[in-house]
Amino acid sequence: MAKVEAPNKDYNGPGPGGAVFENGVADVDDESALNYYRAAGYSVSGKVENPVESPEHPDPREVTEEVIGTRLRDAAVDPEPTDFLAPINAGDGNPHGPEVVSPEIHASGPAGVRPGEVFVEDVSKQETRESEFASARLIENATAAEATKAEVPDLDARGDLGLSDPGSAEAGKAAADEAPETDAEPAAAKKAPAKRAAAKKS
């Protein structure tokens, strides 16, 4: 039987080897448990073989900062002209307030899916459309229909040709107007002589 004293003199409760500590003291006769207590810095029979060292608290005045990698930049706080789909009103309003909203990429943000063509080749145009839509939906609280009302085609407007897609007719007219004019008469089509298959005699 050995007397074991815990580093915490006020501890009351169970310990390894069936020990019951009272005010940091317990009687233990399990040799494996005693080896644990010795390694953990407990006093066993008045002897401490592995004293517990109190950690030294660092002085915050001596702590230095080391930056690893590239420091992150919040586009809502510090926007750059090259930012794509930067938050609306970034740098002007409270980044956590309702006036600063992010359009995010097409069909992913809280504003919802913006209907219409996606201008993959014209990044600036697509960015403007997404930003205007997000501003109308998230800042002005307009419905999706109201936010895109100007772009919804009039189903009754079928153009000069009465087409369901008058835009195609307009595109065709524009292409025809840009085609170079020619005075040459088209050459007369030559008729190829018809080949008669010889009738097979039976």
Rosetta silent file (secondary structure, phi, psi, omega in degrees, C-alpha in Angstrom):
SEQUENCE: MAKVEAPNKDYNGPGPGGAVFENGVADVDDESALNYYRAAGYSVSGKVENPVESPEHPDPREVTEEVIGTRLRDAAVDPEPTDFLAPINAGDGNPHGPEVVSPEIHASGPAGVRPGEVFVEDVSKQETRESEFASARLIENATAAEATKAEVPDLDARGDLGLSDPGSAEAGKAAADEAPETDAEPAAAKKAPAKRAAAKKS
SCORE:     score description
SCORE:     0.000 S_00000001
   1 L     0.000  128.021 -179.131    0.000    0.000    0.000 S_00000001
   2 E  -125.521  146.531  178.197    1.441    3.361   -1.037 S_00000001
   3 E   -88.113  123.457 -178.030    0.293    6.870   -0.331 S_00000001
   4 E  -113.288  129.250  178.797   -0.338    8.783   -3.539 S_00000001
   5 E  -116.771  125.677 -179.319   -0.642   12.567   -3.605 S_00000001
   6 L   -78.658  151.640  175.363   -2.093   14.287   -6.667 S_00000001
   7 L   -57.853  -32.066  177.085   -0.630   17.527   -8.065 S_00000001
   8 L   -91.552  105.635 -174.909   -4.047   19.065   -7.390 S_00000001
   9 L   -70.378  -12.550 -178.463   -4.308   19.090   -3.626 S_00000001
  10 L  -100.953    6.977 -175.613   -8.027   19.870   -3.764 S_00000001
  11 L   -75.346  133.231  174.504   -9.013   16.905   -5.963 S_00000001
  12 L  -131.068  118.582  179.859  -11.718   14.615   -4.639 S_00000001
  13 E   157.006 -174.545 -176.207  -12.784   11.643   -6.739 S_00000001
  14 E   -76.638  160.394  176.464  -11.771    8.374   -8.383 S_00000001
  15 E  -146.258  171.209  179.811   -8.407    7.583   -9.957 S_00000001
  16 H   -56.614  148.368  178.635   -6.707    4.714  -11.817 S_00000001
  17 H    78.246   20.495  179.041   -6.296    1.427   -9.956 S_00000001
  18 H    76.438   12.364 -178.887   -9.496    1.834   -7.946 S_00000001
  19 E   -71.779  147.966  174.608   -8.067    4.762   -5.976 S_00000001
  20 E  -124.777  112.369 -176.328  -10.382    7.220   -4.280 S_00000001
  21 E   -87.507  140.010  174.811   -8.800   10.609   -3.718 S_00000001
  22 E  -134.451  115.781 -174.533   -9.760   12.842   -0.826 S_00000001
  23 L    55.660   37.274  175.169   -8.171   16.287   -0.748 S_00000001
  24 L    82.113    9.172 -176.758   -5.655   15.057   -3.312 S_00000001
  25 E  -127.488  139.388  178.022   -4.561   11.957   -1.329 S_00000001
  26 E  -149.622  154.605  175.584   -5.305    8.225   -1.889 S_00000001
  27 E  -102.177  126.125 -175.877   -3.952    4.831   -0.818 S_00000001
  28 E  -130.423  136.199  176.340   -3.054    2.558   -3.754 S_00000001
  29 L  -119.482   -2.386  178.179   -1.693   -1.008   -3.783 S_00000001
  30 L   -79.877  117.257 -174.635   -1.962   -1.775   -7.542 S_00000001
  31 H   -65.411  -38.034  179.191    1.604   -1.708   -8.883 S_00000001
  32 H   -65.947  -37.178  177.343    0.585   -0.874  -12.467 S_00000001
  33 H   -67.830  -38.512  178.124   -1.501    2.034  -11.180 S_00000001
  34 H   -62.920  -37.803  177.312    1.448    3.219   -9.059 S_00000001
  35 H   -63.349  -37.590  176.888    3.655    3.219  -12.188 S_00000001
  36 H   -62.648  -46.525 -177.593    1.062    5.399  -13.897 S_00000001
  37 H   -63.439  -37.805  178.680    1.022    7.839  -10.967 S_00000001
  38 H   -62.945  -45.223 -178.007    4.821    8.035  -10.935 S_00000001
  39 H   -68.561  -27.820 -176.830    4.943    8.794  -14.686 S_00000001
  40 L   -87.295    1.132  176.581    2.151   11.363  -14.384 S_00000001
  41 L    90.978   11.875  176.179    4.012   13.389  -11.737 S_00000001
  42 L   -75.986  158.422  173.470    2.089   12.242   -8.665 S_00000001
  43 E   -88.669  120.770  179.955    3.893   11.855   -5.350 S_00000001
  44 E  -115.552  116.347 -177.752    4.149    8.137   -4.484 S_00000001
  45 L    55.792   38.979  175.769    5.246    7.377   -0.903 S_00000001
  46 L    80.592    7.487 -177.607    6.551   10.907   -0.602 S_00000001
  47 E  -123.941  130.596  177.663    8.685   10.771   -3.742 S_00000001
  48 L  -108.473  111.948 -176.958    8.027   12.579   -7.032 S_00000001
  49 L   -88.440  -26.885 -176.930    9.920   10.934   -9.902 S_00000001
  50 L  -136.135   77.094 -174.735    8.502   12.967  -12.768 S_00000001
  51 L   -62.002  142.711  178.514    7.491   16.416  -11.527 S_00000001
  52 L   -83.415  123.592 -179.810    4.885   18.282  -13.529 S_00000001
  53 L   -89.805  131.658  177.875    6.259   21.544  -14.831 S_00000001
  54 L   -74.033  128.916 -179.841    3.917   24.511  -14.875 S_00000001
  55 L   -65.544  144.419  177.875    3.777   26.004  -18.365 S_00000001
  56 L   -87.245  127.383 -178.519    5.122   29.502  -18.741 S_00000001
  57 L   -74.774  128.084 -178.865    2.533   31.919  -20.028 S_00000001
  58 L   -68.686  146.855  176.881    3.784   33.746  -23.133 S_00000001
  59 L   -85.532  114.753 -176.905    4.086   37.504  -23.018 S_00000001
  60 H   -58.939  -21.198  179.227    1.782   38.864  -25.767 S_00000001
  61 H   -71.977  -17.365 -177.691    4.170   41.783  -26.222 S_00000001
  62 H  -103.980   -1.604 -179.206    6.789   39.346  -27.458 S_00000001
  63 L   -80.045  127.831  178.455    4.535   37.384  -29.825 S_00000001
  64 L  -107.450  156.337 -179.358    5.282   38.051  -33.474 S_00000001
  65 L  -105.252  131.831  178.569    3.037   37.420  -36.479 S_00000001
  66 L  -121.467  119.624 -179.198    4.240   35.375  -39.415 S_00000001
  67 L   -88.365  124.720  177.892    2.164   35.399  -42.609 S_00000001
  68 L  -111.777  121.084 -178.111    2.236   32.140  -44.557 S_00000001
  69 L    84.795 -158.458 -177.441    0.913   32.353  -48.102 S_00000001
  70 L   -97.508  130.583  179.000   -1.193   35.204  -49.451 S_00000001
  71 L   -66.220  134.903 -179.096   -3.257   37.288  -47.069 S_00000001
  72 L   -72.635  147.535  178.259   -6.961   37.020  -47.855 S_00000001
  73 L  -123.566  131.089  179.226   -8.829   40.113  -48.975 S_00000001
  74 L   -89.723  113.010 -177.049  -12.526   40.650  -48.394 S_00000001
  75 L   -65.482  -20.696  178.416  -14.007   42.123  -51.574 S_00000001
  76 L   -76.632  -22.669 -179.118  -16.931   43.517  -49.583 S_00000001
  77 L  -101.132  -43.847 -174.998  -14.541   45.604  -47.469 S_00000001
  78 L  -128.501   72.559 -176.905  -11.633   46.274  -49.807 S_00000001
  79 L   -71.957  152.503  175.596  -12.840   45.895  -53.418 S_00000001
  80 L  -118.901  151.401  179.928  -10.500   46.086  -56.394 S_00000001
  81 L   -59.892  -24.335 -177.565  -11.413   47.225  -59.929 S_00000001
  82 L   -87.539   -1.104 -179.511  -10.447   43.806  -61.264 S_00000001
  83 L   -66.739  133.031  177.105  -12.876   41.906  -59.013 S_00000001
  84 L   -93.545  128.427 -177.353  -15.417   39.888  -61.003 S_00000001
  85 L    54.245   48.359  178.733  -18.962   40.129  -59.660 S_00000001
  86 L   -65.519  153.614  178.302  -17.799   42.134  -56.657 S_00000001
  87 L   -56.193  140.743  179.874  -20.385   42.797  -53.941 S_00000001
  88 E   -71.091  135.613 -177.093  -22.702   45.697  -54.761 S_00000001
  89 L    67.724   19.765  178.681  -21.910   48.875  -52.763 S_00000001
  90 L   -63.390  136.033  179.491  -18.646   47.283  -51.619 S_00000001
  91 L    85.666  -14.541 -178.702  -16.380   49.776  -49.922 S_00000001
  92 L  -107.792  -36.288 -177.556  -19.240   52.277  -49.487 S_00000001
  93 L  -112.016  178.606  177.461  -21.654   50.553  -47.114 S_00000001
  94 L   -66.603  119.520 -177.866  -21.513   48.336  -44.051 S_00000001
  95 L   -58.196  -23.245 -179.851  -20.153   44.960  -45.294 S_00000001
  96 L  -103.702    7.347 -179.565  -22.541   43.201  -42.897 S_00000001
  97 L   -95.421  174.719 -175.869  -25.514   45.433  -43.631 S_00000001
  98 L   -74.851  -10.636 -177.588  -28.372   44.974  -46.096 S_00000001
  99 L   -86.885  -11.536  178.815  -26.973   47.492  -48.593 S_00000001
 100 L  -111.331  111.410 -177.520  -23.939   45.367  -49.497 S_00000001
 101 E  -130.009  152.222 -179.213  -24.929   42.217  -51.382 S_00000001
 102 L  -107.689  124.963  179.046  -23.037   39.767  -53.529 S_00000001
 103 L   -69.034  -27.053 -176.467  -24.486   38.723  -56.896 S_00000001
 104 L    58.855 -178.458 -177.041  -22.317   35.569  -56.913 S_00000001
 105 L   -77.421  165.308 -174.435  -21.966   33.513  -60.075 S_00000001
 106 L   -53.484  129.712  173.253  -24.888   32.799  -62.396 S_00000001
 107 L    67.969   19.660 -179.003  -27.698   30.764  -60.818 S_00000001
 108 L  -121.368  -19.631 -174.298  -25.923   30.305  -57.468 S_00000001
 109 L   -84.998  175.216 -179.787  -26.695   33.349  -55.330 S_00000001
 110 L   -68.953  -13.763  179.386  -29.677   34.155  -53.103 S_00000001
 111 L   -71.977  -19.579 -178.860  -31.163   36.368  -55.807 S_00000001
 112 L    97.807 -175.005 -177.474  -32.116   33.278  -57.809 S_00000001
 113 L   -82.197  126.450  177.021  -31.618   32.391  -61.456 S_00000001
 114 L   -84.647  118.235 -178.445  -31.471   35.337  -63.817 S_00000001
 115 L   -71.061  162.537  177.046  -33.406   34.385  -66.958 S_00000001
 116 L   106.580 -175.807 -176.682  -32.137   35.065  -70.422 S_00000001
 117 L   -70.231  144.583  174.504  -28.963   34.550  -72.343 S_00000001
 118 L  -102.078  118.202 -174.990  -25.651   33.987  -70.577 S_00000001
 119 L   -89.137   83.857 -177.664  -22.955   36.052  -72.266 S_00000001
 120 L   -66.282  -37.590 -176.349  -19.949   33.765  -71.916 S_00000001
 121 L   -82.176  -18.058 -179.232  -17.895   35.689  -74.450 S_00000001
 122 L  -117.511   85.327 -174.500  -18.768   39.119  -73.036 S_00000001
 123 H   -62.415  -40.557 -178.420  -17.750   38.946  -69.375 S_00000001
 124 H   -62.678  -42.141 -179.891  -18.389   42.630  -68.704 S_00000001
 125 H   -66.351  -42.179  179.843  -21.944   42.443  -70.039 S_00000001
 126 H   -65.015  -40.050  179.040  -22.712   39.320  -68.045 S_00000001
 127 H   -62.408  -42.726  179.371  -21.310   40.895  -64.874 S_00000001
 128 H   -62.299  -44.198 -179.604  -23.482   43.992  -65.354 S_00000001
 129 H   -62.886  -45.906 -178.725  -26.624   41.888  -65.887 S_00000001
 130 H   -65.423  -40.103 -179.048  -25.993   39.713  -62.816 S_00000001
 131 H   -67.656  -42.250  179.110  -25.196   42.746  -60.633 S_00000001
 132 H   -64.032  -39.920 -179.738  -28.302   44.657  -61.740 S_00000001
 133 H   -66.150  -44.300  179.693  -30.469   41.606  -61.115 S_00000001
 134 H   -64.665  -38.471  178.894  -28.985   41.043  -57.624 S_00000001
 135 H   -63.554  -44.601  179.865  -29.414   44.715  -56.760 S_00000001
 136 H   -65.471  -41.059 -175.981  -33.083   44.672  -57.775 S_00000001
 137 H   -77.046  -43.037 -170.594  -33.811   41.403  -55.966 S_00000001
 138 H   -96.708  -25.853 -179.656  -31.776   41.807  -52.763 S_00000001
 139 H  -101.379  -46.631 -179.366  -31.681   45.554  -52.167 S_00000001
 140 L   -86.660   -7.157  179.183  -34.899   46.816  -53.785 S_00000001
 141 L    57.456   36.036  176.919  -36.737   43.578  -52.860 S_00000001
 142 L   -81.601  154.114  175.397  -38.239   43.297  -56.333 S_00000001
 143 L   -74.042  165.102  179.343  -39.667   40.033  -57.566 S_00000001
 144 H   -60.920  -37.948  179.814  -37.819   38.127  -60.268 S_00000001
 145 H   -65.587  -40.823  179.073  -40.483   39.130  -62.782 S_00000001
 146 H   -68.731  -36.523 -176.971  -40.136   42.802  -61.863 S_00000001
 147 H   -68.224  -24.605 -177.441  -36.334   42.630  -61.941 S_00000001
 148 L  -119.219   18.102 -175.746  -36.333   41.351  -65.515 S_00000001
 149 H   -57.635  -37.889 -176.875  -39.500   43.003  -66.838 S_00000001
 150 H   -67.632  -20.069 -176.402  -37.602   45.097  -69.361 S_00000001
 151 H  -103.346   -6.075  179.331  -36.124   41.982  -70.944 S_00000001
 152 L   -75.464  123.482 -177.157  -39.240   39.819  -71.118 S_00000001
 153 L   -68.981  148.293  175.824  -40.347   39.752  -74.791 S_00000001
 154 L   -79.995  115.454 -175.705  -43.813   40.875  -75.777 S_00000001
 155 L   -67.432  -19.768  179.638  -45.529   37.721  -77.033 S_00000001
 156 L   -86.697  -13.275  179.825  -47.869   39.781  -79.224 S_00000001
 157 L   -88.991  100.703 -175.937  -44.999   41.525  -81.030 S_00000001
 158 L  -107.359    8.669  176.295  -44.243   39.190  -83.922 S_00000001
 159 L    74.949 -174.517 -177.182  -42.455   41.608  -86.211 S_00000001
 160 L   -66.011  -29.331 -175.148  -43.068   42.297  -89.907 S_00000001
 161 L   -96.323   -0.431  179.011  -43.165   38.612  -90.810 S_00000001
 162 L    69.052   34.012 -178.838  -45.466   37.489  -88.013 S_00000001
 163 L   -89.229  153.989  176.234  -42.866   35.151  -86.527 S_00000001
 164 L   -73.406  -18.919  177.913  -42.902   33.774  -83.006 S_00000001
 165 L  -124.961   78.020 -176.625  -39.246   34.822  -82.817 S_00000001
 166 H   -62.957  -21.152  179.195  -39.088   38.282  -84.436 S_00000001
 167 H   -62.146  -33.626  178.546  -35.520   38.650  -83.264 S_00000001
 168 H   -65.859  -39.453  178.989  -34.403   36.098  -85.840 S_00000001
 169 H   -65.269  -41.056  179.116  -35.999   38.134  -88.623 S_00000001
 170 H   -64.400  -38.957  178.759  -34.267   41.274  -87.400 S_00000001
 171 H   -66.087  -38.070  178.314  -30.943   39.437  -87.306 S_00000001
 172 H   -66.167  -39.663  178.136  -31.509   38.198  -90.855 S_00000001
 173 H   -64.187  -42.442 -179.173  -32.316   41.693  -92.084 S_00000001
 174 H   -63.401  -39.507  179.214  -29.202   43.106  -90.452 S_00000001
 175 H   -67.296  -37.489  179.272  -27.057   40.416  -92.077 S_00000001
 176 H   -67.723  -37.122  179.291  -28.632   41.126  -95.480 S_00000001
 177 H   -67.032  -30.298 -179.193  -27.986   44.851  -95.136 S_00000001
 178 H   -83.980  -13.025 -178.507  -24.316   44.177  -94.404 S_00000001
 179 L   -69.096  138.917  179.750  -23.879   41.851  -97.417 S_00000001
 180 L   -66.641  141.105  179.294  -21.931   43.468 -100.314 S_00000001
 181 L   -83.989  149.738  179.329  -24.050   44.452 -103.323 S_00000001
 182 L  -137.023  143.244 -179.706  -23.265   43.073 -106.798 S_00000001
 183 L   -95.824  -11.296 -175.758  -24.429   44.156 -110.288 S_00000001
 184 L   -69.182  135.275  176.265  -23.595   40.929 -112.001 S_00000001
 185 L   -75.589  141.101  177.959  -26.551   38.946 -113.250 S_00000001
 186 L   -64.630  138.588 -179.597  -26.623   35.395 -111.988 S_00000001
 187 L   -64.201  142.313  179.991  -25.473   32.932 -114.618 S_00000001
 188 L   -65.830  138.568 -179.544  -28.228   30.929 -116.239 S_00000001
 189 L   -70.957  133.194  177.952  -28.514   27.496 -114.853 S_00000001
 190 L   -87.478  135.148  178.450  -27.371   24.833 -117.249 S_00000001
 191 L   -88.495  123.681  177.988  -29.642   21.898 -117.740 S_00000001
 192 L   -77.346  134.495  179.320  -27.825   18.638 -117.499 S_00000001
 193 L   -61.863  134.914 -179.252  -28.905   16.181 -120.182 S_00000001
 194 L   -73.296  136.608  178.145  -31.100   13.525 -118.788 S_00000001
 195 L   -94.442  125.113 -179.957  -29.655   10.084 -118.931 S_00000001
 196 L   -99.572  128.538  178.104  -32.017    7.508 -120.090 S_00000001
 197 L   -79.197  131.645 -179.970  -31.505    4.063 -118.871 S_00000001
 198 L   -65.992  133.369  179.924  -31.636    1.526 -121.584 S_00000001
 199 L   -73.110  134.391  178.937  -34.544   -0.768 -121.210 S_00000001
 200 L   -84.389  131.142  176.239  -33.528   -4.283 -120.644 S_00000001
 201 L   -86.517  135.078 -179.790  -35.046   -6.765 -122.898 S_00000001
 202 L   -83.708    0.000    0.000  -36.287   -9.826 -121.235 S_00000001
